[in-house]
């Protein structure tokens, strides 16, 4: 018997959420493998969407892009091979050169620039997110340490994005009237956006003071900023999917779509919090 979408979502969540939380708390390789898997799948999905738009492209790029993203995750701060951090600029340059050469070789004169730009986005966007996520997964502690404290900033931004999505859904259902961005996401409303801001700030006020030495005004401002990034990240992913002409980035998570679908808010909000933490460190 084929399960409905809601049943698939609930069954997958019942299995995935405990595993996700265990790996985050446990630290070390379980945390690194889990985060690396999400980043690799999302960057693969983004690269694959370009092939959907430009038929006939080689699938080699869909392997190279995730490998580059994983290099920025595992070789950067917070990763198990951080002592190789100095090699990352070379990795980035080599992958961009590969994309340029591949685009000129495979695509027509009219398509080459857009293909290179979109594959460059798939690599650059997720490489930045990978650096931010892995750094915040081992913040001010020995890399790989256990417990929530060792990943407090990452958990903050992840839960703020989740709270923002939940608040947007609830407020949109109850009060939504004015469309926020009807061309990209017809279901999103201004009222839902306000709900996202309120829920993200509420979660931030609960979580951040327990683990980070930030003032209340700074926490509120960061909660608002992460909620805005969450909304923009969702719209950004929607625009890429509409450009490629697909509904979901993939079906790797039953009932939920792909990693890009599930974590689009986090991928944009995480670099913002990471950048501010680096500035205030």
C-alpha beads as a LAMMPS data file, in Angstrom:
LAMMPS data file: protein, C-alpha beads

281 atoms
280 bonds

1 atom types
1 bond types

-500.0 500.0 xlo xhi
-500.0 500.0 ylo yhi
-500.0 500.0 zlo zhi

Masses

1 110.0

Atoms # bond

1 1 1 0.000 0.000 0.000
2 1 1 1.400 3.360 -1.026
3 1 1 1.651 5.871 1.796
4 1 1 0.291 9.395 1.380
5 1 1 2.563 12.413 1.525
6 1 1 1.611 13.302 5.103
7 1 1 2.187 9.727 6.310
8 1 1 5.592 9.683 4.618
9 1 1 6.521 12.980 6.227
10 1 1 5.515 11.812 9.702
11 1 1 7.220 8.438 9.448
12 1 1 10.426 9.938 8.109
13 1 1 10.413 12.661 10.799
14 1 1 9.866 10.052 13.540
15 1 1 13.033 8.291 12.388
16 1 1 15.183 11.226 11.265
17 1 1 14.708 13.701 14.123
18 1 1 16.107 11.417 16.885
19 1 1 19.055 10.474 14.660
20 1 1 19.664 14.123 13.800
21 1 1 19.611 15.217 17.437
22 1 1 21.798 12.297 18.554
23 1 1 24.449 13.086 15.946
24 1 1 24.450 16.779 16.843
25 1 1 24.787 16.096 20.552
26 1 1 27.357 13.335 20.162
27 1 1 29.809 15.524 18.274
28 1 1 32.881 14.257 16.445
29 1 1 32.433 12.131 13.361
30 1 1 28.661 11.543 13.771
31 1 1 28.125 15.321 13.730
32 1 1 30.583 15.904 10.876
33 1 1 29.163 13.089 8.736
34 1 1 25.589 14.251 9.232
35 1 1 26.309 17.884 8.410
36 1 1 28.544 16.897 5.509
37 1 1 25.818 14.653 4.098
38 1 1 23.254 17.475 4.144
39 1 1 25.666 19.931 2.503
40 1 1 26.825 17.436 -0.133
41 1 1 23.263 16.472 -1.072
42 1 1 22.044 20.086 -1.221
43 1 1 24.960 21.203 -3.416
44 1 1 24.467 18.149 -5.658
45 1 1 20.793 19.070 -6.005
46 1 1 21.633 22.669 -6.920
47 1 1 24.158 21.518 -9.540
48 1 1 21.679 18.972 -10.903
49 1 1 18.998 21.658 -11.305
50 1 1 21.295 23.381 -13.788
51 1 1 21.354 20.186 -15.874
52 1 1 17.563 20.136 -15.830
53 1 1 17.606 23.584 -17.408
54 1 1 20.418 22.849 -19.841
55 1 1 19.767 19.391 -21.255
56 1 1 22.747 17.370 -22.384
57 1 1 25.204 18.640 -19.773
58 1 1 27.758 16.236 -18.349
59 1 1 27.075 14.834 -14.876
60 1 1 30.717 15.207 -13.870
61 1 1 30.000 18.669 -12.488
62 1 1 27.431 17.166 -10.114
63 1 1 30.288 15.220 -8.545
64 1 1 32.891 18.007 -8.535
65 1 1 30.671 20.637 -6.893
66 1 1 29.776 18.548 -3.780
67 1 1 33.403 17.440 -3.416
68 1 1 34.475 21.082 -3.357
69 1 1 31.793 21.930 -0.819
70 1 1 32.897 19.054 1.419
71 1 1 36.481 20.327 1.214
72 1 1 35.337 23.676 2.628
73 1 1 33.464 21.803 5.357
74 1 1 36.062 19.280 6.486
75 1 1 39.204 21.370 5.898
76 1 1 37.830 24.586 7.389
77 1 1 37.573 25.710 11.017
78 1 1 35.651 23.172 13.080
79 1 1 36.319 20.309 10.683
80 1 1 38.487 17.259 11.383
81 1 1 41.177 18.375 8.913
82 1 1 41.381 22.045 9.852
83 1 1 45.188 21.896 9.708
84 1 1 44.775 21.894 5.893
85 1 1 42.768 25.133 5.956
86 1 1 45.443 26.976 3.959
87 1 1 44.659 24.786 0.939
88 1 1 41.073 26.025 0.624
89 1 1 41.775 29.099 -1.557
90 1 1 43.517 26.817 -4.062
91 1 1 40.612 24.364 -3.946
92 1 1 38.160 27.186 -4.644
93 1 1 40.176 28.579 -7.554
94 1 1 40.649 25.151 -9.152
95 1 1 36.943 24.345 -8.994
96 1 1 35.967 27.710 -10.467
97 1 1 38.504 27.203 -13.275
98 1 1 37.035 23.759 -13.890
99 1 1 33.529 25.238 -14.144
100 1 1 34.655 27.946 -16.570
101 1 1 36.468 25.472 -18.830
102 1 1 33.579 23.007 -18.647
103 1 1 31.063 25.696 -19.541
104 1 1 33.053 26.916 -22.535
105 1 1 33.547 23.350 -23.746
106 1 1 29.994 22.045 -23.333
107 1 1 27.669 24.984 -23.787
108 1 1 26.874 27.226 -26.714
109 1 1 27.998 30.830 -26.860
110 1 1 24.561 31.956 -25.661
111 1 1 24.347 29.487 -22.768
112 1 1 27.930 29.365 -21.463
113 1 1 27.802 32.368 -19.142
114 1 1 24.508 31.416 -17.480
115 1 1 25.646 27.795 -17.043
116 1 1 28.936 28.882 -15.462
117 1 1 27.172 31.431 -13.243
118 1 1 24.616 28.921 -11.954
119 1 1 27.175 26.175 -11.340
120 1 1 29.392 28.778 -9.667
121 1 1 26.454 29.684 -7.454
122 1 1 25.906 26.008 -6.581
123 1 1 29.532 25.760 -5.479
124 1 1 30.106 29.182 -3.897
125 1 1 26.842 29.416 -1.979
126 1 1 27.186 26.011 -0.364
127 1 1 30.936 26.326 0.206
128 1 1 30.271 29.481 2.246
129 1 1 27.445 27.755 4.115
130 1 1 29.682 24.732 4.765
131 1 1 32.424 26.908 6.237
132 1 1 29.914 28.663 8.481
133 1 1 28.055 25.534 9.600
134 1 1 31.165 23.521 10.455
135 1 1 32.753 26.470 12.276
136 1 1 29.667 26.986 14.418
137 1 1 29.393 23.240 15.060
138 1 1 32.590 23.488 17.158
139 1 1 32.516 27.016 18.523
140 1 1 35.136 27.906 21.147
141 1 1 35.584 24.274 22.136
142 1 1 37.788 21.416 21.062
143 1 1 36.687 20.296 17.600
144 1 1 34.369 17.312 17.891
145 1 1 33.335 17.896 21.529
146 1 1 30.016 16.530 22.772
147 1 1 26.930 18.348 24.013
148 1 1 24.732 21.249 22.986
149 1 1 27.214 23.844 24.227
150 1 1 29.799 22.795 21.655
151 1 1 27.376 23.557 18.807
152 1 1 25.362 26.339 20.448
153 1 1 25.574 28.913 17.599
154 1 1 24.642 26.322 14.962
155 1 1 21.710 25.141 17.030
156 1 1 20.616 28.727 17.548
157 1 1 20.441 29.512 13.850
158 1 1 18.914 26.125 12.995
159 1 1 16.175 26.445 15.606
160 1 1 15.552 30.105 14.762
161 1 1 14.988 29.124 11.128
162 1 1 12.704 26.277 12.199
163 1 1 10.789 28.603 14.525
164 1 1 10.535 31.193 11.769
165 1 1 9.140 28.638 9.314
166 1 1 6.636 27.426 11.920
167 1 1 5.593 30.955 12.854
168 1 1 5.205 31.909 9.210
169 1 1 3.009 28.879 8.541
170 1 1 0.817 29.459 11.617
171 1 1 0.402 33.205 11.097
172 1 1 -0.148 32.775 7.384
173 1 1 -2.893 30.203 7.961
174 1 1 -4.625 32.291 10.606
175 1 1 -4.171 35.835 9.341
176 1 1 -2.582 35.709 5.887
177 1 1 -4.121 38.058 3.316
178 1 1 -1.424 40.127 1.602
179 1 1 0.965 38.220 -0.662
180 1 1 4.641 38.665 0.170
181 1 1 6.183 37.573 -3.135
182 1 1 3.450 36.067 -5.334
183 1 1 5.658 35.485 -8.385
184 1 1 8.036 33.181 -6.510
185 1 1 5.964 31.742 -3.662
186 1 1 2.205 32.381 -3.861
187 1 1 1.583 30.855 -0.420
188 1 1 3.798 33.308 1.472
189 1 1 2.099 36.313 3.050
190 1 1 3.186 39.497 4.800
191 1 1 1.372 38.314 7.931
192 1 1 3.292 35.045 7.758
193 1 1 6.519 37.030 7.520
194 1 1 5.615 38.890 10.712
195 1 1 4.897 35.564 12.391
196 1 1 8.348 34.324 11.329
197 1 1 9.982 37.387 12.920
198 1 1 8.094 36.980 16.191
199 1 1 8.779 33.250 16.554
200 1 1 12.447 33.545 15.611
201 1 1 12.991 36.322 18.160
202 1 1 11.132 34.363 20.843
203 1 1 13.298 31.292 20.242
204 1 1 16.434 33.449 20.236
205 1 1 15.549 35.015 23.589
206 1 1 15.082 31.528 25.041
207 1 1 18.211 29.891 23.605
208 1 1 20.974 32.439 23.105
209 1 1 21.346 33.774 26.701
210 1 1 21.991 30.228 27.923
211 1 1 25.098 29.757 25.806
212 1 1 26.329 33.079 24.364
213 1 1 27.405 36.257 26.108
214 1 1 25.275 38.623 24.024
215 1 1 23.116 41.513 25.195
216 1 1 19.338 41.222 24.860
217 1 1 19.113 43.943 22.157
218 1 1 21.809 42.136 20.160
219 1 1 19.962 38.828 20.486
220 1 1 16.694 40.407 19.344
221 1 1 18.415 42.055 16.374
222 1 1 20.072 38.763 15.426
223 1 1 16.782 36.896 15.736
224 1 1 15.150 39.380 13.373
225 1 1 18.062 39.144 10.934
226 1 1 17.999 35.340 10.907
227 1 1 14.250 35.336 10.298
228 1 1 14.694 37.676 7.331
229 1 1 17.526 35.490 5.998
230 1 1 15.308 32.457 6.447
231 1 1 12.560 34.019 4.342
232 1 1 15.033 35.155 1.689
233 1 1 16.712 31.737 1.637
234 1 1 13.367 30.067 1.002
235 1 1 12.561 32.525 -1.784
236 1 1 16.017 32.061 -3.275
237 1 1 15.534 28.303 -3.457
238 1 1 12.061 28.779 -4.933
239 1 1 13.492 31.035 -7.634
240 1 1 16.125 28.441 -8.572
241 1 1 13.505 25.680 -8.786
242 1 1 11.181 27.824 -10.883
243 1 1 14.080 28.703 -13.179
244 1 1 14.846 24.991 -13.583
245 1 1 11.164 24.071 -13.918
246 1 1 10.920 21.578 -11.037
247 1 1 8.754 21.292 -7.913
248 1 1 11.323 19.784 -5.495
249 1 1 15.101 19.813 -5.561
250 1 1 15.007 15.999 -5.188
251 1 1 13.069 13.266 -3.360
252 1 1 15.876 12.057 -1.107
253 1 1 13.824 12.703 2.043
254 1 1 10.465 10.874 1.708
255 1 1 7.590 13.323 1.848
256 1 1 9.921 16.283 2.385
257 1 1 11.714 16.699 -0.936
258 1 1 15.433 17.386 -0.950
259 1 1 18.059 18.801 1.383
260 1 1 17.928 22.139 -0.446
261 1 1 14.149 22.185 0.169
262 1 1 14.421 21.355 3.866
263 1 1 17.396 23.527 4.844
264 1 1 17.171 26.468 2.435
265 1 1 16.650 28.947 5.287
266 1 1 19.637 27.638 7.238
267 1 1 21.996 27.827 4.260
268 1 1 21.560 31.609 4.033
269 1 1 21.121 32.455 7.717
270 1 1 24.125 30.463 8.991
271 1 1 26.786 32.542 7.186
272 1 1 25.311 35.744 8.641
273 1 1 25.522 34.551 12.246
274 1 1 28.989 33.092 11.618
275 1 1 30.242 36.384 10.162
276 1 1 28.971 38.344 13.164
277 1 1 30.479 35.845 15.587
278 1 1 33.823 36.201 13.810
279 1 1 33.599 39.991 14.051
280 1 1 32.768 39.966 17.762
281 1 1 35.190 37.205 18.719

Bonds

1 1 1 2
2 1 2 3
3 1 3 4
4 1 4 5
5 1 5 6
6 1 6 7
7 1 7 8
8 1 8 9
9 1 9 10
10 1 10 11
11 1 11 12
12 1 12 13
13 1 13 14
14 1 14 15
15 1 15 16
16 1 16 17
17 1 17 18
18 1 18 19
19 1 19 20
20 1 20 21
21 1 21 22
22 1 22 23
23 1 23 24
24 1 24 25
25 1 25 26
26 1 26 27
27 1 27 28
28 1 28 29
29 1 29 30
30 1 30 31
31 1 31 32
32 1 32 33
33 1 33 34
34 1 34 35
35 1 35 36
36 1 36 37
37 1 37 38
38 1 38 39
39 1 39 40
40 1 40 41
41 1 41 42
42 1 42 43
43 1 43 44
44 1 44 45
45 1 45 46
46 1 46 47
47 1 47 48
48 1 48 49
49 1 49 50
50 1 50 51
51 1 51 52
52 1 52 53
53 1 53 54
54 1 54 55
55 1 55 56
56 1 56 57
57 1 57 58
58 1 58 59
59 1 59 60
60 1 60 61
61 1 61 62
62 1 62 63
63 1 63 64
64 1 64 65
65 1 65 66
66 1 66 67
67 1 67 68
68 1 68 69
69 1 69 70
70 1 70 71
71 1 71 72
72 1 72 73
73 1 73 74
74 1 74 75
75 1 75 76
76 1 76 77
77 1 77 78
78 1 78 79
79 1 79 80
80 1 80 81
81 1 81 82
82 1 82 83
83 1 83 84
84 1 84 85
85 1 85 86
86 1 86 87
87 1 87 88
88 1 88 89
89 1 89 90
90 1 90 91
91 1 91 92
92 1 92 93
93 1 93 94
94 1 94 95
95 1 95 96
96 1 96 97
97 1 97 98
98 1 98 99
99 1 99 100
100 1 100 101
101 1 101 102
102 1 102 103
103 1 103 104
104 1 104 105
105 1 105 106
106 1 106 107
107 1 107 108
108 1 108 109
109 1 109 110
110 1 110 111
111 1 111 112
112 1 112 113
113 1 113 114
114 1 114 115
115 1 115 116
116 1 116 117
117 1 117 118
118 1 118 119
119 1 119 120
120 1 120 121
121 1 121 122
122 1 122 123
123 1 123 124
124 1 124 125
125 1 125 126
126 1 126 127
127 1 127 128
128 1 128 129
129 1 129 130
130 1 130 131
131 1 131 132
132 1 132 133
133 1 133 134
134 1 134 135
135 1 135 136
136 1 136 137
137 1 137 138
138 1 138 139
139 1 139 140
140 1 140 141
141 1 141 142
142 1 142 143
143 1 143 144
144 1 144 145
145 1 145 146
146 1 146 147
147 1 147 148
148 1 148 149
149 1 149 150
150 1 150 151
151 1 151 152
152 1 152 153
153 1 153 154
154 1 154 155
155 1 155 156
156 1 156 157
157 1 157 158
158 1 158 159
159 1 159 160
160 1 160 161
161 1 161 162
162 1 162 163
163 1 163 164
164 1 164 165
165 1 165 166
166 1 166 167
167 1 167 168
168 1 168 169
169 1 169 170
170 1 170 171
171 1 171 172
172 1 172 173
173 1 173 174
174 1 174 175
175 1 175 176
176 1 176 177
177 1 177 178
178 1 178 179
179 1 179 180
180 1 180 181
181 1 181 182
182 1 182 183
183 1 183 184
184 1 184 185
185 1 185 186
186 1 186 187
187 1 187 188
188 1 188 189
189 1 189 190
190 1 190 191
191 1 191 192
192 1 192 193
193 1 193 194
194 1 194 195
195 1 195 196
196 1 196 197
197 1 197 198
198 1 198 199
199 1 199 200
200 1 200 201
201 1 201 202
202 1 202 203
203 1 203 204
204 1 204 205
205 1 205 206
206 1 206 207
207 1 207 208
208 1 208 209
209 1 209 210
210 1 210 211
211 1 211 212
212 1 212 213
213 1 213 214
214 1 214 215
215 1 215 216
216 1 216 217
217 1 217 218
218 1 218 219
219 1 219 220
220 1 220 221
221 1 221 222
222 1 222 223
223 1 223 224
224 1 224 225
225 1 225 226
226 1 226 227
227 1 227 228
228 1 228 229
229 1 229 230
230 1 230 231
231 1 231 232
232 1 232 233
233 1 233 234
234 1 234 235
235 1 235 236
236 1 236 237
237 1 237 238
238 1 238 239
239 1 239 240
240 1 240 241
241 1 241 242
242 1 242 243
243 1 243 244
244 1 244 245
245 1 245 246
246 1 246 247
247 1 247 248
248 1 248 249
249 1 249 250
250 1 250 251
251 1 251 252
252 1 252 253
253 1 253 254
254 1 254 255
255 1 255 256
256 1 256 257
257 1 257 258
258 1 258 259
259 1 259 260
260 1 260 261
261 1 261 262
262 1 262 263
263 1 263 264
264 1 264 265
265 1 265 266
266 1 266 267
267 1 267 268
268 1 268 269
269 1 269 270
270 1 270 271
271 1 271 272
272 1 272 273
273 1 273 274
274 1 274 275
275 1 275 276
276 1 276 277
277 1 277 278
278 1 278 279
279 1 279 280
280 1 280 281
